[in-house]
Amino acid sequence: MDPRSSDPTVTPDTSPTSSLENPKFPGILARLEESPVCQRLPLTSFLILPFQRITRLKMLVENILKRTAQGSEDEDMATKAFNALKEVGVRGWALGAGVVGLQVTPPRPPQLVQECNASVQSMKRTEELIHLSKKIHFEGKIFPLISQARWLVRHGELVELAPLPAAPPAKLKLSSKAVYLHLFNDCLLLSRRKELGKFAVFVHAKMAELQVKDLSLKPQGIPGHVFLLQLLHGQHTKHQFLLRARTESEKQRWISAMCPSSPQEDKEVISEGEDRPQVQCVRTYKALQPDELTLEKTDILAVRTRTSDGWLEGVRLADGEKGWVPQAYVEEISSLSARLRNLRENKRITSATSKLGEPPA
């Protein structure tokens, strides 16, 4: 994968010392890349490939660590190797980017992967807020949208339903109009679409003021996948909206995003004493929405929620990350002993790697 596609800290080398020093170089390189031997792959693909193999080495050492005796010298060596490969993975990626002529903001050791990912994610989130701030307008209010502590969790258009006042109670008739939602980690914006892709916000609320009810029983015969969103002010309901989604999974994803589980609840899902349904990734999946989870082959998830139209929400055992994935990319782990073994091995990796951060006795 070309790192430029996913890392805003990486920019092409625009210095005149690359191809401009030798004007013939771009033409020769283009002819070489057109060769059938290269299978239409650019030079950067071949330069990056050795560094991508580092992630496979990490998986191999992780499996070795799972099979060493606890408290043994082998476990200590495997643990050190496992953590060293995390560091090499980041440094090797940066070196590979330098080889192909990219300018990279290097991560600071020793926090390694977590710190690097957090930095990249923070920059992406800030860029996204800057982009949204140019499109979102508040009617008669000043709302500072851009904040380093804020990020977009989910956005999309739903249908707002409202009973027509002239309709008799026995024959419920509903009006419908589109409403666009931008859900951030700390607030929710409801708006109407305007021209040129802009949005006019007519109401907003903090996350703590949201209350959601799943109307799966379809009261009074209301059709579709509906739920009730209430915006509270103290103990009282300030606004409420009857919203309809296009699919069951869309509704459940909105409910899950507006009423997120706590980190402690997610940790309990993958704890050793909790036998929940588990699935294993059989095909690589790239997340397309902020609430989705990118999966690699062999990733194992503890399942939190399933929908009737082929989606599930799960927590990845390896790192505790939570998100939605299509069920077509995973397989059910039906064996109880296999599920329990996965939980034991996950606890083993977590406890073994945490020892490196402890002071010597």
GULUMBA-372123 format. One record per residue (C-alpha): residue in three letters; residue number from 1; x, y, z. Coordinates in steps of 0.5 Angstrom, whole numbers, plus 500, padded with zeros to 3 digits. Example, Ala and Ser with C-alpha at 12.3 -4.5 7.8 and 13.67 -1.06 7.14 Angstrom:
<Ala,1,<525,491,516>>
<Ser,2,<527,498,514>>
***
This chain:
<Met,1,<500,500,500>>
<Asp,2,<503,507,498>>
<Pro,3,<503,511,505>>
<Arg,4,<502,517,501>>
<Ser,5,<494,515,501>>
<Ser,6,<493,515,508>>
<Asp,7,<498,519,512>>
<Pro,8,<497,527,511>>
<Thr,9,<504,527,514>>
<Val,10,<507,525,508>>
<Thr,11,<508,529,502>>
<Pro,12,<512,528,495>>
<Asp,13,<519,530,495>>
<Thr,14,<518,536,490>>
<Ser,15,<526,538,491>>
<Pro,16,<529,539,484>>
<Thr,17,<535,534,486>>
<Ser,18,<530,528,484>>
<Ser,19,<528,527,477>>
<Leu,20,<531,534,475>>
<Glu,21,<538,533,476>>
<Asn,22,<537,527,470>>
<Pro,23,<532,529,465>>
<Lys,24,<532,522,462>>
<Phe,25,<531,519,468>>
<Pro,26,<523,520,468>>
<Gly,27,<522,517,461>>
<Ile,28,<527,511,463>>
<Leu,29,<523,510,469>>
<Ala,30,<516,510,465>>
<Arg,31,<519,505,460>>
<Leu,32,<521,500,465>>
<Glu,33,<514,501,469>>
<Glu,34,<511,499,463>>
<Ser,35,<515,492,462>>
<Pro,36,<510,486,463>>
<Val,37,<515,484,468>>
<Cys,38,<513,489,473>>
<Gln,39,<506,488,472>>
<Arg,40,<504,495,472>>
<Leu,41,<507,497,478>>
<Pro,42,<511,503,480>>
<Leu,43,<518,503,483>>
<Thr,44,<515,505,489>>
<Ser,45,<511,499,490>>
<Phe,46,<518,495,489>>
<Leu,47,<521,499,494>>
<Ile,48,<516,499,500>>
<Leu,49,<515,492,499>>
<Pro,50,<521,489,504>>
<Phe,51,<518,494,509>>
<Gln,52,<511,491,509>>
<Arg,53,<514,484,510>>
<Ile,54,<515,487,517>>
<Thr,55,<508,486,519>>
<Arg,56,<508,479,518>>
<Leu,57,<514,478,522>>
<Lys,58,<511,481,528>>
<Met,59,<505,476,527>>
<Leu,60,<510,470,527>>
<Val,61,<513,472,533>>
<Glu,62,<506,474,536>>
<Asn,63,<504,466,535>>
<Ile,64,<511,464,538>>
<Leu,65,<510,468,544>>
<Lys,66,<503,465,545>>
<Arg,67,<506,458,545>>
<Thr,68,<512,459,550>>
<Ala,69,<512,457,557>>
<Gln,70,<509,462,562>>
<Gly,71,<515,465,566>>
<Ser,72,<520,462,562>>
<Glu,73,<527,465,559>>
<Asp,74,<523,464,552>>
<Glu,75,<517,468,554>>
<Asp,76,<522,474,556>>
<Met,77,<526,473,549>>
<Ala,78,<519,473,545>>
<Thr,79,<516,478,548>>
<Lys,80,<522,483,547>>
<Ala,81,<522,481,540>>
<Phe,82,<515,482,539>>
<Asn,83,<516,489,542>>
<Ala,84,<522,490,538>>
<Leu,85,<518,489,531>>
<Lys,86,<513,494,533>>
<Glu,87,<519,499,533>>
<Val,88,<522,497,527>>
<Gly,89,<515,497,524>>
<Val,90,<515,504,525>>
<Arg,91,<522,506,523>>
<Gly,92,<522,501,517>>
<Trp,93,<516,504,514>>
<Ala,94,<519,511,515>>
<Leu,95,<526,509,512>>
<Gly,96,<522,506,506>>
<Ala,97,<518,512,505>>
<Gly,98,<525,516,505>>
<Val,99,<528,511,500>>
<Val,100,<522,513,495>>
<Gly,101,<523,520,496>>
<Leu,102,<518,522,501>>
<Gln,103,<518,527,506>>
<Val,104,<516,524,513>>
<Thr,105,<514,527,520>>
<Pro,106,<518,521,524>>
<Pro,107,<515,518,530>>
<Arg,108,<518,519,537>>
<Pro,109,<521,513,540>>
<Pro,110,<519,509,545>>
<Gln,111,<512,510,544>>
<Leu,112,<512,507,537>>
<Val,113,<506,505,534>>
<Gln,114,<501,508,538>>
<Glu,115,<504,515,538>>
<Cys,116,<505,515,531>>
<Asn,117,<498,513,529>>
<Ala,118,<495,518,534>>
<Ser,119,<499,523,531>>
<Val,120,<497,521,524>>
<Gln,121,<489,521,526>>
<Ser,122,<490,527,530>>
<Met,123,<492,531,524>>
<Lys,124,<487,527,519>>
<Arg,125,<481,529,524>>
<Thr,126,<483,537,524>>
<Glu,127,<483,537,517>>
<Glu,128,<477,534,517>>
<Leu,129,<474,539,521>>
<Ile,130,<477,545,517>>
<His,131,<474,542,511>>
<Leu,132,<467,541,515>>
<Ser,133,<467,548,518>>
<Lys,134,<467,551,511>>
<Lys,135,<460,547,509>>
<Ile,136,<457,548,516>>
<His,137,<453,554,518>>
<Phe,138,<449,556,524>>
<Glu,139,<443,560,524>>
<Gly,140,<444,566,528>>
<Lys,141,<449,563,533>>
<Ile,142,<457,562,533>>
<Phe,143,<459,555,534>>
<Pro,144,<467,554,534>>
<Leu,145,<467,547,531>>
<Ile,146,<474,546,530>>
<Ser,147,<477,543,536>>
<Gln,148,<483,539,537>>
<Ala,149,<479,535,542>>
<Arg,150,<473,534,537>>
<Trp,151,<473,529,531>>
<Leu,152,<467,526,527>>
<Val,153,<464,520,529>>
<Arg,154,<459,519,524>>
<His,155,<455,523,519>>
<Gly,156,<449,522,514>>
<Glu,157,<442,523,512>>
<Leu,158,<436,521,515>>
<Val,159,<428,522,514>>
<Glu,160,<425,526,519>>
<Leu,161,<417,524,520>>
<Ala,162,<412,528,524>>
<Pro,163,<405,527,524>>
<Leu,164,<400,531,520>>
<Pro,165,<396,536,525>>
<Ala,166,<390,535,521>>
<Ala,167,<390,527,520>>
<Pro,168,<385,524,525>>
<Pro,169,<388,519,531>>
<Ala,170,<385,513,528>>
<Lys,171,<389,514,521>>
<Leu,172,<396,516,522>>
<Lys,173,<399,520,517>>
<Leu,174,<406,523,517>>
<Ser,175,<410,528,513>>
<Ser,176,<417,527,512>>
<Lys,177,<423,531,510>>
<Ala,178,<430,530,510>>
<Val,179,<435,532,516>>
<Tyr,180,<442,531,516>>
<Leu,181,<446,529,522>>
<His,182,<454,530,524>>
<Leu,183,<455,526,530>>
<Phe,184,<462,528,533>>
<Asn,185,<465,525,540>>
<Asp,186,<462,531,544>>
<Cys,187,<456,534,540>>
<Leu,188,<451,532,535>>
<Leu,189,<449,537,529>>
<Leu,190,<442,537,526>>
<Ser,191,<442,541,519>>
<Arg,192,<438,542,512>>
<Arg,193,<442,541,506>>
<Lys,194,<443,547,502>>
<Glu,195,<446,549,495>>
<Leu,196,<453,547,493>>
<Gly,197,<454,542,499>>
<Lys,198,<453,546,505>>
<Phe,199,<449,545,511>>
<Ala,200,<444,550,515>>
<Val,201,<444,547,523>>
<Phe,202,<438,548,526>>
<Val,203,<439,545,532>>
<His,204,<445,542,536>>
<Ala,205,<446,538,543>>
<Lys,206,<452,535,547>>
<Met,207,<453,528,547>>
<Ala,208,<450,528,554>>
<Glu,209,<444,531,552>>
<Leu,210,<442,525,547>>
<Gln,211,<437,520,549>>
<Val,212,<435,514,544>>
<Lys,213,<430,509,543>>
<Asp,214,<429,504,538>>
<Leu,215,<422,503,536>>
<Ser,216,<423,496,533>>
<Leu,217,<416,495,534>>
<Lys,218,<414,500,530>>
<Pro,219,<408,503,534>>
<Gln,220,<402,505,531>>
<Gly,221,<404,502,524>>
<Ile,222,<410,507,523>>
<Pro,223,<413,504,517>>
<Gly,224,<421,503,516>>
<His,225,<427,502,521>>
<Val,226,<425,508,526>>
<Phe,227,<428,510,532>>
<Leu,228,<426,516,537>>
<Leu,229,<432,521,538>>
<Gln,230,<431,526,544>>
<Leu,231,<435,532,546>>
<Leu,232,<434,533,553>>
<His,233,<435,540,558>>
<Gly,234,<436,537,565>>
<Gln,235,<430,532,566>>
<His,236,<426,535,561>>
<Thr,237,<426,534,553>>
<Lys,238,<427,540,549>>
<His,239,<427,537,542>>
<Gln,240,<425,530,540>>
<Phe,241,<425,527,533>>
<Leu,242,<422,521,530>>
<Leu,243,<428,519,525>>
<Arg,244,<427,513,519>>
<Ala,245,<434,510,516>>
<Arg,246,<434,506,510>>
<Thr,247,<436,499,513>>
<Glu,248,<437,496,520>>
<Ser,249,<444,496,520>>
<Glu,250,<444,504,519>>
<Lys,251,<439,505,524>>
<Gln,252,<443,500,529>>
<Arg,253,<450,504,527>>
<Trp,254,<446,511,529>>
<Ile,255,<444,508,536>>
<Ser,256,<451,505,537>>
<Ala,257,<454,512,535>>
<Met,258,<449,516,539>>
<Cys,259,<450,511,546>>
<Pro,260,<457,509,545>>
<Ser,261,<459,503,550>>
<Ser,262,<465,505,555>>
<Pro,263,<472,503,554>>
<Gln,264,<471,499,561>>
<Glu,265,<465,495,557>>
<Asp,266,<469,494,551>>
<Lys,267,<475,491,555>>
<Glu,268,<470,486,559>>
<Val,269,<467,484,552>>
<Ile,270,<474,481,551>>
<Ser,271,<476,479,558>>
<Glu,272,<478,472,559>>
<Gly,273,<471,470,563>>
<Glu,274,<467,473,558>>
<Asp,275,<464,468,553>>
<Arg,276,<461,472,547>>
<Pro,277,<461,470,540>>
<Gln,278,<467,471,536>>
<Val,279,<469,471,528>>
<Gln,280,<475,471,525>>
<Cys,281,<477,475,518>>
<Val,282,<477,471,512>>
<Arg,283,<478,477,507>>
<Thr,284,<482,484,508>>
<Tyr,285,<477,489,509>>
<Lys,286,<478,497,509>>
<Ala,287,<474,501,513>>
<Leu,288,<470,506,509>>
<Gln,289,<466,510,515>>
<Pro,290,<469,513,521>>
<Asp,291,<465,508,525>>
<Glu,292,<468,502,521>>
<Leu,293,<474,497,523>>
<Thr,294,<479,496,518>>
<Leu,295,<481,488,518>>
<Glu,296,<487,484,516>>
<Lys,297,<486,476,515>>
<Thr,298,<486,472,522>>
<Asp,299,<484,478,526>>
<Ile,300,<479,476,531>>
<Leu,301,<473,480,534>>
<Ala,302,<468,479,540>>
<Val,303,<461,480,537>>
<Arg,304,<457,486,540>>
<Thr,305,<451,487,536>>
<Arg,306,<449,484,529>>
<Thr,307,<444,486,524>>
<Ser,308,<439,482,520>>
<Asp,309,<442,485,513>>
<Gly,310,<449,483,514>>
<Trp,311,<453,487,519>>
<Leu,312,<456,486,526>>
<Glu,313,<459,491,531>>
<Gly,314,<465,488,534>>
<Val,315,<471,489,539>>
<Arg,316,<478,486,536>>
<Leu,317,<482,482,541>>
<Ala,318,<489,484,539>>
<Asp,319,<488,492,541>>
<Gly,320,<481,493,543>>
<Glu,321,<479,497,537>>
<Lys,322,<471,497,536>>
<Gly,323,<467,498,530>>
<Trp,324,<463,495,524>>
<Val,325,<464,490,519>>
<Pro,326,<460,487,514>>
<Gln,327,<459,479,516>>
<Ala,328,<461,477,509>>
<Tyr,329,<468,478,511>>
<Val,330,<468,474,517>>
<Glu,331,<467,467,519>>
<Glu,332,<464,465,525>>
<Ile,333,<468,461,531>>
<Ser,334,<463,456,533>>
<Ser,335,<468,452,537>>
<Leu,336,<467,454,545>>
<Ser,337,<474,451,546>>
<Ala,338,<477,456,540>>
<Arg,339,<474,462,543>>
<Leu,340,<476,461,550>>
<Arg,341,<483,459,547>>
<Asn,342,<483,466,544>>
<Leu,343,<481,470,550>>
<Arg,344,<487,466,554>>
<Glu,345,<492,468,548>>
<Asn,346,<490,475,548>>
<Lys,347,<491,476,556>>
<Arg,348,<497,472,555>>
<Ile,349,<500,477,550>>
<Thr,350,<497,483,554>>
<Ser,351,<500,481,560>>
<Ala,352,<507,479,557>>
<Thr,353,<508,486,553>>
<Ser,354,<506,490,559>>
<Lys,355,<512,487,563>>
<Leu,356,<517,491,559>>
<Gly,357,<513,497,562>>
<Glu,358,<514,495,569>>
<Pro,359,<520,498,573>>
<Pro,360,<525,492,575>>
<Ala,361,<524,489,582>>
***
